[in-house]
Amino acid sequence: MDWLRHTYGLPAQVVPPMWHRHPELLWELSALRQHWLFCFDPQAKGNQALAWHHDFSQARERLRDWVTISGTRLDRDRPTRITSWPGGEAEDWTEPDTTERPVAGRTDDFLAFVAEQVAARRAEQDATIHDVISEEQQARDGR
């Protein structure tokens, strides 16, 4: 993100310091990165860099919208507010705490976020592997 913000001079209204704590920003930025990898691949056609810059212009407008909706700012952050629907939500859904907090220790927060994501993905992968092995064992035992 530092490369993107420094190269293009992006303000916090496009990429705020706590971007990593907002899934809507993560998805948009992830798609933009994947698009960049495709367009700047050594085997890409010569006009792909222009296509990326065209799409980047549109993505910046969407990012501005996401930042406005999320409520994250240069100096403060809060989880994106989610409107509860009348009639109730899913059983396991809980409304997020949308208390604003000052942005402090951004780098430490980002590193903690990445560590949390890696641990969660490893746990999910381990659970999937365990389920597959259990199913295979049950199939063998049932023969």
Salt bridges, closest charged atoms under 4 A:
ASP2 OD1 - ARG5 NH2 3.15
GLU24 OE2 - HIS22 ND1 3.93
GLU28 OE2 - ARG62 NH2 2.68
ASP55 OD2 - HIS35 NE2 2.65
ASP55 OD1 - HIS54 ND1 3.19
GLU61 OE2 - ARG64 NE 3.84
ASP75 OD1 - ARG76 NH1 3.00
ASP77 OD1 - HIS22 NE2 2.68
ASP97 OD2 - ARG101 NH2 3.06
GLU100 OE1 - ARG76 NE 3.24
ASP109 OD2 - HIS20 NE2 2.68
ASP109 OD2 - ARG21 NE 2.97
GLU116 OE1 - ARG21 NH1 3.54
ASP131 OD1 - HIS130 ND1 3.92
GLU136 OE1 - ARG140 NH2 3.79
